[in-house]
Amino acid sequence: MTTLIKNIIRFCVILLVQVLILNKVTLQWWAQPGGFPIFIPYLYPWFILLLPFETPVALLLVAGFLCGLSVDSFMNTA
């Protein structure tokens, strides 16, 4: 399996875990039950951190943009 296929599968898995599981987990301030969430775990930056060191900078920028755009669109924050 090539590195490109592994990274595409890794991106899809990380995106699914972020959207389906981690977006539901929030830590809220205990004094205000309906208050502003203080902590929402983010896993999707690991996709960029796990890319090989030989990845060109331009490809890193495009991958980071697409990763952020896809997470924002699933979280309805874009």
C-alpha positions in Angstrom: 0.0 0.0 0.0 1.5 3.3 -1.0 2.0 6.2 1.3 -0.6 8.3 -0.4 -3.3 5.7 0.1 -2.3 5.3 3.8 -2.6 9.0 4.3 -6.0 9.2 2.6 -7.3 6.4 4.8 -5.8 8.1 7.9 -7.4 11.4 7.0 -10.8 9.7 6.6 -10.5 7.8 9.9 -9.4 10.9 11.8 -12.2 13.0 10.3 -14.8 10.4 11.1 -13.6 10.1 14.7 -13.6 13.9 15.1 -17.0 14.4 13.6 -18.9 11.4 15.0 -17.4 11.0 18.4 -15.3 13.9 19.7 -17.6 16.7 18.6 -20.2 15.3 21.1 -17.7 15.4 24.0 -17.6 18.8 25.8 -16.5 19.9 29.3 -18.7 22.7 30.5 -18.3 25.0 33.5 -19.9 23.2 36.5 -21.6 26.3 37.8 -23.6 26.9 34.7 -25.2 23.6 33.3 -26.1 25.2 30.0 -23.0 27.4 29.8 -20.3 27.8 27.3 -18.2 24.7 26.7 -14.7 25.1 27.9 -13.1 22.1 26.3 -13.8 20.3 23.0 -11.2 17.7 22.1 -9.6 18.1 18.6 -8.0 15.1 17.0 -7.8 16.4 13.4 -4.4 18.3 13.7 -2.8 14.9 14.2 -3.3 14.2 10.5 -0.8 17.0 9.6 1.6 15.9 12.4 1.6 12.3 11.2 2.6 13.1 7.6 6.1 12.1 6.6 8.9 14.6 7.0 9.6 14.6 3.3 6.2 16.1 2.4 6.6 19.3 0.5 5.5 22.5 2.2 2.9 23.3 -0.5 1.3 20.0 0.0 1.2 20.5 3.7 -0.5 23.8 3.2 -3.1 22.3 0.9 -3.7 19.3 3.2 -4.1 21.6 6.2 -6.6 23.8 4.4 -8.6 20.8 3.2 -8.5 19.3 6.7 -9.7 22.5 8.4 -12.3 23.1 5.7 -13.8 19.6 6.0 -13.9 19.7 9.8 -15.5 23.2 9.8 -18.1 22.1 7.3 -19.1 19.1 9.4 -19.2 21.2 12.6 -21.3 24.0 10.9 -18.7 26.6 11.8 -17.7 27.6 8.3 
